[in-house]
Amino acid sequence: MDNTILLLIGAIILVAVLLLLLRRASGGEAISAEIYRDLQQQNEALRRTLVEKERELRDATATIAAQEQSLIHQREMLKRLPEDFEQLASRLLEVKSQRFTEQSAQHLDQLLTPLREKIRDFEESLERKFSEEMRDKASLKKEIEQLLSLNQQLSQDARNLTNALKGDTKVQGNWGEMQLEVLLERAGLQKGEHFEAQITLTSDDGQLKRPDFVVRLPNQRHLVIDAKVSLTAFERYFNAEDAAAREQHLKAHVDSLRRHVQALSSKSYSMLPKLKAPDFVILFVPIEGALSAAIQADTNLLSDAFNKNVVIATNTTLAAIVRIVSHLWRQEKQNRSAEEIARQSGLLYDKLVAFLEDLRSIGTRLDQAHQAYSDAMRKLSAGTRPGDTLIGRAERIRELGAKTTRQIPPDFVEDVPNEEADSAAGNTT
């Protein structure tokens, strides 16, 4: 209990005791009214103070109880605070984590999108290159297989050709002619148009001549080419291991070429009546190594052959010659085209002159027709006096009452005066 209340209670008790003692001390005598009133007033004041303090005590007790209740509530809240804080922190962490995850994902997506596109482009490029590489590999494999097959075929053909060239002179000649024909066609010359093979010609004394190839030149000129492939001695020279044997076979090879040069020189193709060939004949040796070996062994071979009107040529030199021939034919074709253009231009000019002459004749006739038309019109409308024309007389007849269904066009009709108008004009005069 509050000390003030205790003091008030003690003061009230003390006043009451004093009043009682005063009553006993006076022996029943009356106490001074003034003192008694003062004591009563004090007692009443103390009583009111006591009531007020009791009320304050009740209020303080209620406040303390409320504070105790609030303290209990705060203690309970304090007990729940770690749990609430943990939940709040968990929620905040979850929200922050989600937001961070979203922002990180968005930022990461912005960073990875170009990389993803580059990876996609790289994958597409890689796939495309892989597909192209697979196709190239398949094509290369196919080409290699074809090349192997062709190589095997060429090897077999080479072996067959080698065996044939070693033994059969006719086969050697056919092979040389085939090589020569291929060379001519590669230069742009066409068989049947620019060259002929194995044609039969007759000399003045009745002998039959069969040159291997006759190449046509512009202006009805010809070039005779003969293929020489007698490689038996050259093959033996090439494969011989003994120096003496090599020298022997090389000499036989040179002698074979010289015999062929002499044979060509004696045929005199330039003297054939159906050929306009130069004095020389071309001897074609398709294997340059064979001719090179012969020239090294006999340095006078080419000059001696040239003196006999025989020019020895290999693939390289003959290719240059036939390309010149092909160029001459192109020039001839251009010249013929120019001549045809000139001829057609002359015909066109002649046609133009004839057309202009016809136009002039038409103009003259049109002038004559116009003159005839003017004369006819004058005959219709001209007269010695007004109204004394064919049109004027016809119009006078219509005005006099002739029955008509049509009328002369106004531009042909002139003012035709009638007799009344003429007489009136005479009277006026």
NORMOTA-V863044 format. One record per residue. SS is DSSP state (alpha for helix, beta for strand, coil for the rest). PSI is psi as a letter, one per 40 degrees, with the letter a starting at -180 (999 if undefined). Layout:
ss: {SS/SS}
psi: {PSI/PSI}
//
This chain:
ss: {coil/coil/alpha/alpha/alpha/alpha/alpha/alpha/alpha/alpha/alpha/alpha/alpha/alpha/alpha/alpha/alpha/alpha/alpha/alpha/alpha/alpha/alpha/alpha/alpha/coil/coil/coil/coil/coil/coil/coil/alpha/alpha/alpha/alpha/alpha/alpha/alpha/alpha/alpha/alpha/alpha/alpha/alpha/alpha/alpha/alpha/alpha/alpha/alpha/alpha/alpha/alpha/alpha/alpha/alpha/alpha/alpha/alpha/alpha/alpha/alpha/alpha/alpha/alpha/alpha/alpha/alpha/alpha/alpha/alpha/alpha/alpha/alpha/alpha/alpha/alpha/alpha/alpha/alpha/alpha/alpha/alpha/alpha/alpha/alpha/alpha/alpha/alpha/alpha/alpha/alpha/alpha/alpha/alpha/alpha/alpha/alpha/alpha/alpha/alpha/alpha/alpha/alpha/alpha/alpha/alpha/alpha/alpha/alpha/alpha/alpha/alpha/alpha/alpha/alpha/alpha/alpha/alpha/alpha/alpha/alpha/alpha/alpha/alpha/alpha/alpha/alpha/alpha/alpha/alpha/alpha/alpha/alpha/alpha/alpha/alpha/alpha/alpha/alpha/alpha/alpha/alpha/alpha/alpha/alpha/alpha/alpha/alpha/alpha/alpha/alpha/alpha/alpha/alpha/alpha/alpha/alpha/alpha/alpha/alpha/alpha/alpha/alpha/alpha/alpha/coil/alpha/alpha/alpha/alpha/alpha/alpha/alpha/alpha/alpha/alpha/alpha/alpha/alpha/alpha/alpha/alpha/alpha/alpha/coil/coil/coil/coil/beta/coil/coil/coil/beta/beta/beta/coil/coil/coil/beta/beta/coil/coil/coil/coil/coil/beta/beta/coil/coil/coil/beta/beta/beta/beta/beta/alpha/alpha/alpha/beta/beta/beta/beta/beta/beta/beta/coil/coil/coil/coil/alpha/alpha/alpha/alpha/alpha/alpha/alpha/alpha/coil/coil/coil/alpha/alpha/alpha/alpha/alpha/alpha/alpha/alpha/alpha/alpha/alpha/alpha/alpha/alpha/alpha/alpha/alpha/alpha/alpha/alpha/alpha/alpha/alpha/alpha/alpha/coil/alpha/alpha/alpha/coil/coil/coil/coil/coil/beta/coil/coil/coil/beta/beta/beta/beta/coil/coil/coil/alpha/alpha/alpha/alpha/alpha/alpha/alpha/alpha/alpha/alpha/coil/coil/coil/alpha/alpha/alpha/alpha/alpha/alpha/alpha/coil/coil/beta/beta/beta/beta/coil/alpha/alpha/alpha/alpha/alpha/alpha/alpha/alpha/alpha/alpha/alpha/alpha/alpha/alpha/alpha/alpha/alpha/alpha/alpha/alpha/alpha/alpha/alpha/alpha/alpha/alpha/alpha/alpha/alpha/alpha/alpha/alpha/alpha/alpha/alpha/alpha/alpha/alpha/alpha/alpha/alpha/alpha/alpha/alpha/alpha/alpha/alpha/alpha/alpha/alpha/alpha/alpha/alpha/alpha/alpha/alpha/alpha/alpha/alpha/alpha/alpha/alpha/alpha/alpha/alpha/alpha/alpha/coil/coil/coil/coil/coil/coil/coil/coil/alpha/alpha/alpha/alpha/alpha/alpha/alpha/alpha/alpha/alpha/coil/coil/coil/coil/coil/coil/coil/coil/coil/coil/alpha/alpha/alpha/coil/coil/coil/coil/coil/coil/alpha/alpha/alpha/alpha/alpha/alpha/alpha/alpha/alpha/alpha/coil}
psi: {i/i/d/d/d/d/d/d/d/d/d/d/d/d/d/d/d/d/d/d/d/d/d/d/d/e/f/e/i/h/i/h/d/d/d/d/d/d/d/d/d/d/d/d/d/d/d/d/d/d/d/d/d/d/d/d/d/d/d/d/d/d/d/d/d/d/d/d/d/d/d/d/d/d/d/d/d/d/d/e/d/d/d/d/d/d/d/d/d/d/d/d/d/d/d/d/d/d/d/d/d/d/d/d/d/d/d/d/d/d/d/e/d/d/d/d/d/d/d/d/d/d/d/d/d/d/d/d/d/d/d/d/d/d/d/d/d/d/d/d/d/d/d/d/d/d/d/d/d/d/d/d/d/d/d/d/d/d/d/d/d/d/d/d/d/d/d/h/d/d/d/d/d/d/d/d/d/d/d/d/d/d/d/d/d/d/e/e/i/h/h/d/d/e/i/i/h/f/i/h/i/h/i/d/e/e/i/h/h/g/i/d/h/h/h/h/i/i/f/f/i/i/h/h/h/h/h/h/g/g/e/d/d/d/d/d/d/d/e/i/d/h/d/d/d/d/d/d/d/d/d/d/d/d/d/d/d/d/d/d/d/d/d/d/d/e/d/f/d/e/e/h/d/e/h/g/i/i/e/i/i/h/h/h/h/e/h/d/d/d/d/d/d/d/d/d/d/g/e/e/d/d/d/d/d/d/d/e/f/h/h/h/i/a/d/d/d/d/d/d/d/d/d/d/d/d/d/d/d/d/d/d/d/d/d/d/d/d/d/d/d/d/d/d/d/d/d/d/d/d/d/d/d/d/d/d/d/d/d/d/d/d/d/d/d/d/d/d/d/d/d/d/d/d/d/d/d/d/d/d/e/i/i/d/i/h/e/f/i/d/d/d/d/d/d/d/d/d/d/e/e/h/h/i/e/i/i/h/i/d/e/e/h/i/h/h/h/i/d/d/d/d/d/d/d/d/d/d/999}
//
